[in-house]
Amino acid sequence: MAKLTKRMRVIREKVDATKQYDINEAIALLKELATAKFTESVDVAVNLGIDARKSDQNVRGATVLPHGTGRSVRVAVFTQGANAEAAKLQALSW
């Protein structure tokens, strides 16, 4: 077995492998143990136990990123007359 680094030994001492942490405790523990020289991230995988082939068991959703995607929003409208003016006013609210 490979020799553990000092960082890994400290982490093993602070984390109880037999305990199930709730989400708030786990995040606090991750922040406390973060020692890398870059911004660390966490990936989450959730097993929903559904069959994607069955239409009544599909999961759909959307999320809003806290800082956006960095792209500006563009809206294209094809209309004439009064609808064009209304579209311009609506575009200002974007």
Order of alpha helices (4+ residues) and beta strands (2+ residues): alpha-alpha-alpha
